[in-house]
């Protein structure tokens, strides 16, 4: 529940839009996936984050994953989205993609992103 300044219940703010990816790579004949630790929640999560105003959802996914993992990625197929309420009662909509860690051959495509 969100409280107004006078202490009465107020309507939660608008929907939070976020994007992220399930990042994978092949390493030593194994498939590995990336998770990020969230000390605030004491859990692990797929890398994701909020969209900037006017930002395209796929761009936000690639940016947020790179920020959270330190690894640029190449987005693949879209995955099912998640819809849930935050502990504060706000609606959250998260779009995900399968993504692979970028390699040396991806440099031209990454440079084109800007």
Gaussian input, Z-matrix of N, CA and C with variables (Angstrom, degrees):
# hf/3-21g

backbone

0 1
 N
 C     1     B1
 C     2     B2     1     A1
 N     3     B3     2     A2     1     D1
 C     4     B4     3     A3     2     D2
 C     5     B5     4     A4     3     D3
 N     6     B6     5     A5     4     D4
 C     7     B7     6     A6     5     D5
 C     8     B8     7     A7     6     D6
 N     9     B9     8     A8     7     D7
 C    10    B10     9     A9     8     D8
 C    11    B11    10    A10     9     D9
 N    12    B12    11    A11    10    D10
 C    13    B13    12    A12    11    D11
 C    14    B14    13    A13    12    D12
 N    15    B15    14    A14    13    D13
 C    16    B16    15    A15    14    D14
 C    17    B17    16    A16    15    D15
 N    18    B18    17    A17    16    D16
 C    19    B19    18    A18    17    D17
 C    20    B20    19    A19    18    D18
 N    21    B21    20    A20    19    D19
 C    22    B22    21    A21    20    D20
 C    23    B23    22    A22    21    D21
 N    24    B24    23    A23    22    D22
 C    25    B25    24    A24    23    D23
 C    26    B26    25    A25    24    D24
 N    27    B27    26    A26    25    D25
 C    28    B28    27    A27    26    D26
 C    29    B29    28    A28    27    D27
 N    30    B30    29    A29    28    D28
 C    31    B31    30    A30    29    D29
 C    32    B32    31    A31    30    D30
 N    33    B33    32    A32    31    D31
 C    34    B34    33    A33    32    D32
 C    35    B35    34    A34    33    D33
 N    36    B36    35    A35    34    D34
 C    37    B37    36    A36    35    D35
 C    38    B38    37    A37    36    D36
 N    39    B39    38    A38    37    D37
 C    40    B40    39    A39    38    D38
 C    41    B41    40    A40    39    D39
 N    42    B42    41    A41    40    D40
 C    43    B43    42    A42    41    D41
 C    44    B44    43    A43    42    D42
 N    45    B45    44    A44    43    D43
 C    46    B46    45    A45    44    D44
 C    47    B47    46    A46    45    D45
 N    48    B48    47    A47    46    D46
 C    49    B49    48    A48    47    D47
 C    50    B50    49    A49    48    D48
 N    51    B51    50    A50    49    D49
 C    52    B52    51    A51    50    D50
 C    53    B53    52    A52    51    D51
 N    54    B54    53    A53    52    D52
 C    55    B55    54    A54    53    D53
 C    56    B56    55    A55    54    D54
 N    57    B57    56    A56    55    D55
 C    58    B58    57    A57    56    D56
 C    59    B59    58    A58    57    D57
 N    60    B60    59    A59    58    D58
 C    61    B61    60    A60    59    D59
 C    62    B62    61    A61    60    D60
 N    63    B63    62    A62    61    D61
 C    64    B64    63    A63    62    D62
 C    65    B65    64    A64    63    D63
 N    66    B66    65    A65    64    D64
 C    67    B67    66    A66    65    D65
 C    68    B68    67    A67    66    D66
 N    69    B69    68    A68    67    D67
 C    70    B70    69    A69    68    D68
 C    71    B71    70    A70    69    D69
 N    72    B72    71    A71    70    D70
 C    73    B73    72    A72    71    D71
 C    74    B74    73    A73    72    D72
 N    75    B75    74    A74    73    D73
 C    76    B76    75    A75    74    D74
 C    77    B77    76    A76    75    D75
 N    78    B78    77    A77    76    D76
 C    79    B79    78    A78    77    D77
 C    80    B80    79    A79    78    D78
 N    81    B81    80    A80    79    D79
 C    82    B82    81    A81    80    D80
 C    83    B83    82    A82    81    D81
 N    84    B84    83    A83    82    D82
 C    85    B85    84    A84    83    D83
 C    86    B86    85    A85    84    D84
 N    87    B87    86    A86    85    D85
 C    88    B88    87    A87    86    D86
 C    89    B89    88    A88    87    D87
 N    90    B90    89    A89    88    D88
 C    91    B91    90    A90    89    D89
 C    92    B92    91    A91    90    D90
 N    93    B93    92    A92    91    D91
 C    94    B94    93    A93    92    D92
 C    95    B95    94    A94    93    D93
 N    96    B96    95    A95    94    D94
 C    97    B97    96    A96    95    D95
 C    98    B98    97    A97    96    D96
 N    99    B99    98    A98    97    D97
 C   100   B100    99    A99    98    D98
 C   101   B101   100   A100    99    D99
 N   102   B102   101   A101   100   D100
 C   103   B103   102   A102   101   D101
 C   104   B104   103   A103   102   D102
 N   105   B105   104   A104   103   D103
 C   106   B106   105   A105   104   D104
 C   107   B107   106   A106   105   D105
 N   108   B108   107   A107   106   D106
 C   109   B109   108   A108   107   D107
 C   110   B110   109   A109   108   D108
 N   111   B111   110   A110   109   D109
 C   112   B112   111   A111   110   D110
 C   113   B113   112   A112   111   D111
 N   114   B114   113   A113   112   D112
 C   115   B115   114   A114   113   D113
 C   116   B116   115   A115   114   D114
 N   117   B117   116   A116   115   D115
 C   118   B118   117   A117   116   D116
 C   119   B119   118   A118   117   D117
 N   120   B120   119   A119   118   D118
 C   121   B121   120   A120   119   D119
 C   122   B122   121   A121   120   D120
 N   123   B123   122   A122   121   D121
 C   124   B124   123   A123   122   D122
 C   125   B125   124   A124   123   D123
 N   126   B126   125   A125   124   D124
 C   127   B127   126   A126   125   D125
 C   128   B128   127   A127   126   D126
 N   129   B129   128   A128   127   D127
 C   130   B130   129   A129   128   D128
 C   131   B131   130   A130   129   D129
 N   132   B132   131   A131   130   D130
 C   133   B133   132   A132   131   D131
 C   134   B134   133   A133   132   D132
 N   135   B135   134   A134   133   D133
 C   136   B136   135   A135   134   D134
 C   137   B137   136   A136   135   D135
 N   138   B138   137   A137   136   D136
 C   139   B139   138   A138   137   D137
 C   140   B140   139   A139   138   D138
 N   141   B141   140   A140   139   D139
 C   142   B142   141   A141   140   D140
 C   143   B143   142   A142   141   D141
 N   144   B144   143   A143   142   D142
 C   145   B145   144   A144   143   D143
 C   146   B146   145   A145   144   D144
 N   147   B147   146   A146   145   D145
 C   148   B148   147   A147   146   D146
 C   149   B149   148   A148   147   D147
 N   150   B150   149   A149   148   D148
 C   151   B151   150   A150   149   D149
 C   152   B152   151   A151   150   D150
 N   153   B153   152   A152   151   D151
 C   154   B154   153   A153   152   D152
 C   155   B155   154   A154   153   D153
 N   156   B156   155   A155   154   D154
 C   157   B157   156   A156   155   D155
 C   158   B158   157   A157   156   D156
 N   159   B159   158   A158   157   D157
 C   160   B160   159   A159   158   D158
 C   161   B161   160   A160   159   D159
 N   162   B162   161   A161   160   D160
 C   163   B163   162   A162   161   D161
 C   164   B164   163   A163   162   D162
 N   165   B165   164   A164   163   D163
 C   166   B166   165   A165   164   D164
 C   167   B167   166   A166   165   D165
 N   168   B168   167   A167   166   D166
 C   169   B169   168   A168   167   D167
 C   170   B170   169   A169   168   D168
 N   171   B171   170   A170   169   D169
 C   172   B172   171   A171   170   D170
 C   173   B173   172   A172   171   D171
 N   174   B174   173   A173   172   D172
 C   175   B175   174   A174   173   D173
 C   176   B176   175   A175   174   D174
 N   177   B177   176   A176   175   D175
 C   178   B178   177   A177   176   D176
 C   179   B179   178   A178   177   D177
 N   180   B180   179   A179   178   D178
 C   181   B181   180   A180   179   D179
 C   182   B182   181   A181   180   D180
 N   183   B183   182   A182   181   D181
 C   184   B184   183   A183   182   D182
 C   185   B185   184   A184   183   D183
 N   186   B186   185   A185   184   D184
 C   187   B187   186   A186   185   D185
 C   188   B188   187   A187   186   D186
 N   189   B189   188   A188   187   D187
 C   190   B190   189   A189   188   D188
 C   191   B191   190   A190   189   D189
 N   192   B192   191   A191   190   D190
 C   193   B193   192   A192   191   D191
 C   194   B194   193   A193   192   D192
 N   195   B195   194   A194   193   D193
 C   196   B196   195   A195   194   D194
 C   197   B197   196   A196   195   D195
 N   198   B198   197   A197   196   D196
 C   199   B199   198   A198   197   D197
 C   200   B200   199   A199   198   D198
 N   201   B201   200   A200   199   D199
 C   202   B202   201   A201   200   D200
 C   203   B203   202   A202   201   D201
 N   204   B204   203   A203   202   D202
 C   205   B205   204   A204   203   D203
 C   206   B206   205   A205   204   D204
 N   207   B207   206   A206   205   D205
 C   208   B208   207   A207   206   D206
 C   209   B209   208   A208   207   D207
 N   210   B210   209   A209   208   D208
 C   211   B211   210   A210   209   D209
 C   212   B212   211   A211   210   D210
 N   213   B213   212   A212   211   D211
 C   214   B214   213   A213   212   D212
 C   215   B215   214   A214   213   D213
 N   216   B216   215   A215   214   D214
 C   217   B217   216   A216   215   D215
 C   218   B218   217   A217   216   D216
 N   219   B219   218   A218   217   D217
 C   220   B220   219   A219   218   D218
 C   221   B221   220   A220   219   D219
 N   222   B222   221   A221   220   D220
 C   223   B223   222   A222   221   D221
 C   224   B224   223   A223   222   D222
 N   225   B225   224   A224   223   D223
 C   226   B226   225   A225   224   D224
 C   227   B227   226   A226   225   D225
 N   228   B228   227   A227   226   D226
 C   229   B229   228   A228   227   D227
 C   230   B230   229   A229   228   D228
 N   231   B231   230   A230   229   D229
 C   232   B232   231   A231   230   D230
 C   233   B233   232   A232   231   D231
 N   234   B234   233   A233   232   D232
 C   235   B235   234   A234   233   D233
 C   236   B236   235   A235   234   D234
 N   237   B237   236   A236   235   D235
 C   238   B238   237   A237   236   D236
 C   239   B239   238   A238   237   D237
 N   240   B240   239   A239   238   D238
 C   241   B241   240   A240   239   D239
 C   242   B242   241   A241   240   D240
 N   243   B243   242   A242   241   D241
 C   244   B244   243   A243   242   D242
 C   245   B245   244   A244   243   D243
 N   246   B246   245   A245   244   D244
 C   247   B247   246   A246   245   D245
 C   248   B248   247   A247   246   D246
 N   249   B249   248   A248   247   D247
 C   250   B250   249   A249   248   D248
 C   251   B251   250   A250   249   D249
 N   252   B252   251   A251   250   D250
 C   253   B253   252   A252   251   D251
 C   254   B254   253   A253   252   D252
 N   255   B255   254   A254   253   D253
 C   256   B256   255   A255   254   D254
 C   257   B257   256   A256   255   D255
 N   258   B258   257   A257   256   D256
 C   259   B259   258   A258   257   D257
 C   260   B260   259   A259   258   D258
 N   261   B261   260   A260   259   D259
 C   262   B262   261   A261   260   D260
 C   263   B263   262   A262   261   D261
 N   264   B264   263   A263   262   D262
 C   265   B265   264   A264   263   D263
 C   266   B266   265   A265   264   D264
 N   267   B267   266   A266   265   D265
 C   268   B268   267   A267   266   D266
 C   269   B269   268   A268   267   D267
 N   270   B270   269   A269   268   D268
 C   271   B271   270   A270   269   D269
 C   272   B272   271   A271   270   D270
 N   273   B273   272   A272   271   D271
 C   274   B274   273   A273   272   D272
 C   275   B275   274   A274   273   D273
 N   276   B276   275   A275   274   D274
 C   277   B277   276   A276   275   D275
 C   278   B278   277   A277   276   D276
 N   279   B279   278   A278   277   D277
 C   280   B280   279   A279   278   D278
 C   281   B281   280   A280   279   D279
 N   282   B282   281   A281   280   D280
 C   283   B283   282   A282   281   D281
 C   284   B284   283   A283   282   D282
 N   285   B285   284   A284   283   D283
 C   286   B286   285   A285   284   D284
 C   287   B287   286   A286   285   D285
 N   288   B288   287   A287   286   D286
 C   289   B289   288   A288   287   D287
 C   290   B290   289   A289   288   D288
 N   291   B291   290   A290   289   D289
 C   292   B292   291   A291   290   D290
 C   293   B293   292   A292   291   D291
 N   294   B294   293   A293   292   D292
 C   295   B295   294   A294   293   D293
 C   296   B296   295   A295   294   D294
 N   297   B297   296   A296   295   D295
 C   298   B298   297   A297   296   D296
 C   299   B299   298   A298   297   D297
 N   300   B300   299   A299   298   D298
 C   301   B301   300   A300   299   D299
 C   302   B302   301   A301   300   D300
 N   303   B303   302   A302   301   D301
 C   304   B304   303   A303   302   D302
 C   305   B305   304   A304   303   D303
 N   306   B306   305   A305   304   D304
 C   307   B307   306   A306   305   D305
 C   308   B308   307   A307   306   D306
 N   309   B309   308   A308   307   D307
 C   310   B310   309   A309   308   D308
 C   311   B311   310   A310   309   D309
 N   312   B312   311   A311   310   D310
 C   313   B313   312   A312   311   D311
 C   314   B314   313   A313   312   D312
 N   315   B315   314   A314   313   D313
 C   316   B316   315   A315   314   D314
 C   317   B317   316   A316   315   D315
 N   318   B318   317   A317   316   D316
 C   319   B319   318   A318   317   D317
 C   320   B320   319   A319   318   D318
 N   321   B321   320   A320   319   D319
 C   322   B322   321   A321   320   D320
 C   323   B323   322   A322   321   D321
 N   324   B324   323   A323   322   D322
 C   325   B325   324   A324   323   D323
 C   326   B326   325   A325   324   D324
 N   327   B327   326   A326   325   D325
 C   328   B328   327   A327   326   D326
 C   329   B329   328   A328   327   D327
 N   330   B330   329   A329   328   D328
 C   331   B331   330   A330   329   D329
 C   332   B332   331   A331   330   D330
 N   333   B333   332   A332   331   D331
 C   334   B334   333   A333   332   D332
 C   335   B335   334   A334   333   D333
 N   336   B336   335   A335   334   D334
 C   337   B337   336   A336   335   D335
 C   338   B338   337   A337   336   D336
 N   339   B339   338   A338   337   D337
 C   340   B340   339   A339   338   D338
 C   341   B341   340   A340   339   D339

   B1=1.4451
   B2=1.5260
   B3=1.3036
   B4=1.4565
   B5=1.5172
   B6=1.3252
   B7=1.4527
   B8=1.5110
   B9=1.3182
   B10=1.4624
   B11=1.5278
   B12=1.3181
   B13=1.4528
   B14=1.5250
   B15=1.3128
   B16=1.4690
   B17=1.5298
   B18=1.3339
   B19=1.4521
   B20=1.5159
   B21=1.3351
   B22=1.4610
   B23=1.5200
   B24=1.3357
   B25=1.4619
   B26=1.5207
   B27=1.3052
   B28=1.4628
   B29=1.5221
   B30=1.3141
   B31=1.4657
   B32=1.5291
   B33=1.3320
   B34=1.4548
   B35=1.5287
   B36=1.3091
   B37=1.4651
   B38=1.5206
   B39=1.3285
   B40=1.4619
   B41=1.5199
   B42=1.3142
   B43=1.4618
   B44=1.5199
   B45=1.3198
   B46=1.4602
   B47=1.5221
   B48=1.3265
   B49=1.4662
   B50=1.5207
   B51=1.3279
   B52=1.4549
   B53=1.5234
   B54=1.3267
   B55=1.4637
   B56=1.5199
   B57=1.3246
   B58=1.4536
   B59=1.5100
   B60=1.3239
   B61=1.4627
   B62=1.5163
   B63=1.3237
   B64=1.4509
   B65=1.5285
   B66=1.3175
   B67=1.4671
   B68=1.5251
   B69=1.3217
   B70=1.4534
   B71=1.5234
   B72=1.3263
   B73=1.4639
   B74=1.5196
   B75=1.3171
   B76=1.4610
   B77=1.5118
   B78=1.3258
   B79=1.4693
   B80=1.5167
   B81=1.3233
   B82=1.4693
   B83=1.5244
   B84=1.3147
   B85=1.4676
   B86=1.5244
   B87=1.3368
   B88=1.4627
   B89=1.5139
   B90=1.3149
   B91=1.4561
   B92=1.5223
   B93=1.3365
   B94=1.4530
   B95=1.5255
   B96=1.3192
   B97=1.4605
   B98=1.5292
   B99=1.3332
   B100=1.4627
   B101=1.5222
   B102=1.3112
   B103=1.4556
   B104=1.5207
   B105=1.3279
   B106=1.4567
   B107=1.5217
   B108=1.3341
   B109=1.4575
   B110=1.5227
   B111=1.3340
   B112=1.4598
   B113=1.5227
   B114=1.3449
   B115=1.4683
   B116=1.5261
   B117=1.3248
   B118=1.4706
   B119=1.5299
   B120=1.3370
   B121=1.4626
   B122=1.5307
   B123=1.3258
   B124=1.4624
   B125=1.5272
   B126=1.3602
   B127=1.4602
   B128=1.5246
   B129=1.3070
   B130=1.4614
   B131=1.5195
   B132=1.3435
   B133=1.4612
   B134=1.5219
   B135=1.3319
   B136=1.4586
   B137=1.5287
   B138=1.3146
   B139=1.4647
   B140=1.5315
   B141=1.3288
   B142=1.4638
   B143=1.5171
   B144=1.3253
   B145=1.4549
   B146=1.5113
   B147=1.3150
   B148=1.4641
   B149=1.5221
   B150=1.3216
   B151=1.4632
   B152=1.5216
   B153=1.3257
   B154=1.4560
   B155=1.5241
   B156=1.3252
   B157=1.4763
   B158=1.5345
   B159=1.3254
   B160=1.4600
   B161=1.5213
   B162=1.3139
   B163=1.4652
   B164=1.5247
   B165=1.3274
   B166=1.4621
   B167=1.5320
   B168=1.3127
   B169=1.4661
   B170=1.5347
   B171=1.3472
   B172=1.4674
   B173=1.5402
   B174=1.3238
   B175=1.4721
   B176=1.5215
   B177=1.3248
   B178=1.4659
   B179=1.5249
   B180=1.3219
   B181=1.4622
   B182=1.5254
   B183=1.3277
   B184=1.4668
   B185=1.5296
   B186=1.3273
   B187=1.4690
   B188=1.5256
   B189=1.3260
   B190=1.4614
   B191=1.5268
   B192=1.3251
   B193=1.4653
   B194=1.5276
   B195=1.3175
   B196=1.4700
   B197=1.5315
   B198=1.3368
   B199=1.4660
   B200=1.5266
   B201=1.3158
   B202=1.4557
   B203=1.5195
   B204=1.3288
   B205=1.4663
   B206=1.5230
   B207=1.3361
   B208=1.4640
   B209=1.5073
   B210=1.3328
   B211=1.4612
   B212=1.5173
   B213=1.3432
   B214=1.4672
   B215=1.5215
   B216=1.3326
   B217=1.4605
   B218=1.5162
   B219=1.3238
   B220=1.4583
   B221=1.5272
   B222=1.3381
   B223=1.4604
   B224=1.5171
   B225=1.3154
   B226=1.4605
   B227=1.5118
   B228=1.3082
   B229=1.4664
   B230=1.5262
   B231=1.3417
   B232=1.4653
   B233=1.5311
   B234=1.3067
   B235=1.4552
   B236=1.5288
   B237=1.3174
   B238=1.4674
   B239=1.5356
   B240=1.3114
   B241=1.4655
   B242=1.5266
   B243=1.3193
   B244=1.4601
   B245=1.5164
   B246=1.3104
   B247=1.4620
   B248=1.5172
   B249=1.3143
   B250=1.4548
   B251=1.5230
   B252=1.3005
   B253=1.4624
   B254=1.5237
   B255=1.3239
   B256=1.4548
   B257=1.5315
   B258=1.3126
   B259=1.4665
   B260=1.5295
   B261=1.3389
   B262=1.4647
   B263=1.5339
   B264=1.3308
   B265=1.4541
   B266=1.5163
   B267=1.3396
   B268=1.4633
   B269=1.5205
   B270=1.3183
   B271=1.4655
   B272=1.5250
   B273=1.3276
   B274=1.4629
   B275=1.5189
   B276=1.3245
   B277=1.4641
   B278=1.5234
   B279=1.3431
   B280=1.4683
   B281=1.5185
   B282=1.3256
   B283=1.4792
   B284=1.5192
   B285=1.3338
   B286=1.4632
   B287=1.5211
   B288=1.3196
   B289=1.4576
   B290=1.5178
   B291=1.3241
   B292=1.4579
   B293=1.5219
   B294=1.3111
   B295=1.4653
   B296=1.5202
   B297=1.3123
   B298=1.4605
   B299=1.5206
   B300=1.3160
   B301=1.4604
   B302=1.5250
   B303=1.3136
   B304=1.4629
   B305=1.5242
   B306=1.3151
   B307=1.4537
   B308=1.5189
   B309=1.3336
   B310=1.4637
   B311=1.5299
   B312=1.3167
   B313=1.4561
   B314=1.5293
   B315=1.3196
   B316=1.4604
   B317=1.5160
   B318=1.3168
   B319=1.4643
   B320=1.5245
   B321=1.3400
   B322=1.4742
   B323=1.5346
   B324=1.3123
   B325=1.4678
   B326=1.5289
   B327=1.3129
   B328=1.4656
   B329=1.5283
   B330=1.3163
   B331=1.4651
   B332=1.5281
   B333=1.3257
   B334=1.4670
   B335=1.5347
   B336=1.3333
   B337=1.4606
   B338=1.5194
   B339=1.3301
   B340=1.4771
   B341=1.4214
   A1=107.97
   A2=116.10
   A3=122.56
   A4=108.29
   A5=116.26
   A6=120.00
   A7=110.95
   A8=115.78
   A9=121.02
   A10=108.01
   A11=117.13
   A12=121.87
   A13=111.74
   A14=117.54
   A15=120.42
   A16=112.44
   A17=117.80
   A18=121.48
   A19=115.36
   A20=118.18
   A21=120.83
   A22=109.85
   A23=115.91
   A24=120.48
   A25=109.67
   A26=116.54
   A27=122.48
   A28=108.33
   A29=116.24
   A30=120.43
   A31=109.53
   A32=117.64
   A33=119.86
   A34=110.37
   A35=116.13
   A36=121.14
   A37=109.72
   A38=116.86
   A39=122.10
   A40=113.78
   A41=113.90
   A42=121.74
   A43=111.34
   A44=116.13
   A45=122.90
   A46=106.88
   A47=116.90
   A48=121.71
   A49=108.93
   A50=115.36
   A51=121.23
   A52=109.25
   A53=115.08
   A54=120.43
   A55=109.28
   A56=115.13
   A57=119.94
   A58=110.81
   A59=114.70
   A60=118.79
   A61=111.11
   A62=114.03
   A63=122.39
   A64=104.15
   A65=115.41
   A66=121.59
   A67=109.61
   A68=115.23
   A69=120.48
   A70=110.40
   A71=114.39
   A72=121.60
   A73=108.46
   A74=114.31
   A75=119.93
   A76=107.16
   A77=115.62
   A78=120.60
   A79=108.22
   A80=115.48
   A81=120.93
   A82=111.84
   A83=115.40
   A84=123.69
   A85=113.15
   A86=117.01
   A87=121.36
   A88=109.42
   A89=115.37
   A90=121.18
   A91=107.77
   A92=117.24
   A93=122.47
   A94=109.29
   A95=116.46
   A96=121.58
   A97=108.40
   A98=115.82
   A99=121.07
   A100=110.59
   A101=115.66
   A102=122.94
   A103=107.60
   A104=116.59
   A105=120.51
   A106=108.36
   A107=115.14
   A108=120.22
   A109=109.13
   A110=116.02
   A111=121.67
   A112=108.21
   A113=116.53
   A114=119.36
   A115=112.98
   A116=117.19
   A117=120.66
   A118=111.61
   A119=115.70
   A120=120.79
   A121=112.21
   A122=116.78
   A123=122.99
   A124=111.23
   A125=115.15
   A126=119.94
   A127=110.26
   A128=115.20
   A129=123.69
   A130=107.18
   A131=116.45
   A132=120.50
   A133=109.69
   A134=115.56
   A135=119.53
   A136=106.43
   A137=119.03
   A138=119.63
   A139=111.76
   A140=115.22
   A141=121.27
   A142=108.31
   A143=115.70
   A144=120.06
   A145=111.01
   A146=114.57
   A147=121.53
   A148=112.08
   A149=114.44
   A150=120.86
   A151=109.95
   A152=116.24
   A153=121.59
   A154=107.97
   A155=118.53
   A156=119.82
   A157=111.32
   A158=116.36
   A159=122.06
   A160=114.75
   A161=118.80
   A162=121.98
   A163=110.57
   A164=116.39
   A165=121.37
   A166=109.07
   A167=116.08
   A168=120.71
   A169=111.83
   A170=120.73
   A171=118.98
   A172=112.41
   A173=116.78
   A174=119.83
   A175=110.75
   A176=115.86
   A177=119.98
   A178=110.51
   A179=117.13
   A180=120.40
   A181=110.57
   A182=117.14
   A183=120.67
   A184=110.94
   A185=117.45
   A186=121.13
   A187=111.22
   A188=116.31
   A189=119.97
   A190=111.83
   A191=117.02
   A192=119.89
   A193=109.84
   A194=117.03
   A195=119.94
   A196=110.77
   A197=117.25
   A198=120.53
   A199=111.57
   A200=117.00
   A201=119.98
   A202=114.29
   A203=117.68
   A204=120.02
   A205=113.25
   A206=117.01
   A207=119.99
   A208=112.85
   A209=116.84
   A210=122.00
   A211=110.38
   A212=117.96
   A213=118.50
   A214=109.60
   A215=115.73
   A216=120.34
   A217=110.96
   A218=114.20
   A219=123.08
   A220=105.53
   A221=116.35
   A222=120.01
   A223=110.81
   A224=115.48
   A225=122.34
   A226=110.11
   A227=116.09
   A228=120.88
   A229=111.15
   A230=116.53
   A231=119.36
   A232=110.39
   A233=116.04
   A234=123.25
   A235=108.21
   A236=117.47
   A237=118.54
   A238=111.28
   A239=115.29
   A240=121.56
   A241=109.45
   A242=115.39
   A243=121.89
   A244=109.17
   A245=116.02
   A246=123.02
   A247=106.81
   A248=116.89
   A249=119.55
   A250=110.29
   A251=116.41
   A252=122.52
   A253=108.67
   A254=115.53
   A255=120.54
   A256=108.62
   A257=117.99
   A258=118.96
   A259=113.04
   A260=116.67
   A261=120.92
   A262=112.19
   A263=117.16
   A264=121.23
   A265=115.36
   A266=117.70
   A267=119.59
   A268=110.71
   A269=115.74
   A270=120.74
   A271=108.30
   A272=116.51
   A273=121.05
   A274=108.33
   A275=115.65
   A276=123.48
   A277=106.46
   A278=116.98
   A279=121.49
   A280=109.05
   A281=115.99
   A282=122.70
   A283=108.15
   A284=116.26
   A285=122.17
   A286=111.16
   A287=115.20
   A288=123.62
   A289=108.28
   A290=116.18
   A291=119.75
   A292=104.19
   A293=117.61
   A294=120.37
   A295=108.96
   A296=114.54
   A297=118.40
   A298=108.59
   A299=114.20
   A300=119.19
   A301=108.27
   A302=117.08
   A303=121.32
   A304=110.09
   A305=114.73
   A306=121.01
   A307=110.45
   A308=117.43
   A309=121.29
   A310=113.06
   A311=118.24
   A312=121.63
   A313=113.35
   A314=117.55
   A315=121.88
   A316=112.98
   A317=118.92
   A318=121.83
   A319=113.82
   A320=121.07
   A321=118.95
   A322=113.31
   A323=117.31
   A324=120.14
   A325=110.82
   A326=117.78
   A327=120.44
   A328=110.86
   A329=117.37
   A330=120.90
   A331=111.50
   A332=116.61
   A333=121.12
   A334=111.27
   A335=117.75
   A336=121.16
   A337=112.07
   A338=114.89
   A339=118.48
   A340=113.97
   D1=139.95
   D2=175.81
   D3=-102.88
   D4=134.98
   D5=-179.93
   D6=-105.14
   D7=138.61
   D8=174.43
   D9=-77.65
   D10=170.48
   D11=-178.27
   D12=-56.12
   D13=-34.84
   D14=-178.53
   D15=-82.22
   D16=4.97
   D17=177.12
   D18=89.38
   D19=-6.44
   D20=177.49
   D21=-79.76
   D22=156.54
   D23=178.23
   D24=-65.69
   D25=134.87
   D26=177.21
   D27=-118.76
   D28=155.88
   D29=178.14
   D30=-67.40
   D31=138.42
   D32=176.80
   D33=-60.29
   D34=153.20
   D35=177.38
   D36=-65.05
   D37=177.62
   D38=-177.23
   D39=-62.82
   D40=175.44
   D41=-179.30
   D42=-63.27
   D43=138.40
   D44=174.18
   D45=-88.89
   D46=127.90
   D47=177.58
   D48=-108.25
   D49=129.68
   D50=-178.69
   D51=-138.28
   D52=165.41
   D53=179.88
   D54=-148.63
   D55=151.00
   D56=179.74
   D57=-165.01
   D58=-164.90
   D59=-176.75
   D60=-153.40
   D61=154.63
   D62=167.63
   D63=-95.64
   D64=103.38
   D65=-173.03
   D66=-92.41
   D67=133.13
   D68=-179.38
   D69=-131.56
   D70=159.66
   D71=172.00
   D72=-155.02
   D73=155.36
   D74=172.26
   D75=-94.39
   D76=130.72
   D77=-178.97
   D78=-144.82
   D79=118.70
   D80=179.51
   D81=52.84
   D82=48.79
   D83=177.38
   D84=64.07
   D85=21.72
   D86=176.17
   D87=-126.66
   D88=154.25
   D89=174.45
   D90=-96.49
   D91=125.18
   D92=179.02
   D93=-116.77
   D94=147.98
   D95=175.25
   D96=-121.82
   D97=153.71
   D98=-178.60
   D99=-100.24
   D100=133.39
   D101=171.96
   D102=-124.89
   D103=155.02
   D104=175.66
   D105=-117.19
   D106=140.57
   D107=178.08
   D108=-86.70
   D109=132.87
   D110=179.04
   D111=-114.40
   D112=93.41
   D113=-176.85
   D114=-58.06
   D115=-34.47
   D116=-179.39
   D117=-57.49
   D118=-38.82
   D119=-178.75
   D120=-101.80
   D121=-4.32
   D122=-177.74
   D123=53.82
   D124=48.52
   D125=179.10
   D126=-146.24
   D127=-177.38
   D128=176.91
   D129=-121.12
   D130=146.78
   D131=-175.15
   D132=-146.55
   D133=158.51
   D134=168.11
   D135=-66.00
   D136=142.81
   D137=179.25
   D138=-63.89
   D139=132.38
   D140=-179.38
   D141=-162.33
   D142=168.67
   D143=175.93
   D144=-171.49
   D145=173.48
   D146=-176.34
   D147=-75.61
   D148=148.08
   D149=175.78
   D150=-74.31
   D151=144.87
   D152=170.11
   D153=-80.38
   D154=154.61
   D155=179.06
   D156=-54.89
   D157=128.44
   D158=178.06
   D159=78.42
   D160=-0.05
   D161=-177.17
   D162=-80.00
   D163=138.90
   D164=176.24
   D165=-70.26
   D166=144.51
   D167=-175.48
   D168=-60.31
   D169=-47.26
   D170=179.05
   D171=-62.31
   D172=-37.42
   D173=177.69
   D174=-62.89
   D175=-41.33
   D176=178.41
   D177=-63.32
   D178=-41.59
   D179=179.46
   D180=-59.93
   D181=-49.34
   D182=-179.56
   D183=-63.47
   D184=-42.24
   D185=-179.42
   D186=-64.69
   D187=-48.71
   D188=-177.47
   D189=-63.53
   D190=-41.23
   D191=179.24
   D192=-63.45
   D193=-44.20
   D194=179.10
   D195=-62.65
   D196=-40.92
   D197=178.85
   D198=-64.60
   D199=-42.60
   D200=-174.85
   D201=-80.76
   D202=-27.04
   D203=-177.31
   D204=-108.41
   D205=-17.87
   D206=-175.25
   D207=77.62
   D208=11.31
   D209=-177.16
   D210=-126.85
   D211=122.67
   D212=173.57
   D213=-67.14
   D214=149.55
   D215=-177.40
   D216=-129.56
   D217=161.55
   D218=172.71
   D219=-113.14
   D220=117.26
   D221=-179.53
   D222=-71.29
   D223=142.91
   D224=176.49
   D225=-112.48
   D226=-130.24
   D227=-176.48
   D228=-75.75
   D229=145.49
   D230=174.72
   D231=-67.45
   D232=145.45
   D233=176.84
   D234=-109.87
   D235=167.12
   D236=178.79
   D237=-58.34
   D238=144.55
   D239=178.01
   D240=-83.02
   D241=159.72
   D242=174.53
   D243=-112.93
   D244=141.47
   D245=175.98
   D246=-129.45
   D247=126.02
   D248=178.15
   D249=-157.49
   D250=174.13
   D251=177.18
   D252=-104.65
   D253=137.87
   D254=175.99
   D255=-74.63
   D256=166.40
   D257=177.31
   D258=-57.99
   D259=-23.59
   D260=178.14
   D261=-83.12
   D262=-5.07
   D263=178.13
   D264=95.32
   D265=2.87
   D266=178.80
   D267=-81.04
   D268=146.12
   D269=175.28
   D270=-75.33
   D271=139.22
   D272=177.20
   D273=-129.21
   D274=133.80
   D275=-179.37
   D276=-122.81
   D277=117.16
   D278=-177.66
   D279=-119.23
   D280=123.46
   D281=175.23
   D282=-97.68
   D283=137.26
   D284=-179.29
   D285=-124.87
   D286=154.66
   D287=172.89
   D288=-130.57
   D289=153.89
   D290=163.12
   D291=-75.94
   D292=141.40
   D293=-179.44
   D294=-146.96
   D295=148.06
   D296=175.32
   D297=-112.77
   D298=150.03
   D299=175.82
   D300=-61.40
   D301=133.32
   D302=-179.26
   D303=-68.58
   D304=144.89
   D305=177.37
   D306=-115.63
   D307=-178.65
   D308=-178.42
   D309=-57.56
   D310=-33.23
   D311=-179.55
   D312=-71.54
   D313=-10.95
   D314=-179.77
   D315=-91.77
   D316=-1.68
   D317=-176.38
   D318=-53.64
   D319=-45.34
   D320=179.11
   D321=-60.57
   D322=-40.96
   D323=179.67
   D324=-68.29
   D325=-38.65
   D326=178.77
   D327=-67.71
   D328=-37.90
   D329=178.34
   D330=-64.64
   D331=-32.80
   D332=-179.04
   D333=-70.28
   D334=-21.92
   D335=178.30
   D336=-66.20
   D337=-29.91
   D338=-179.23
   D339=89.23

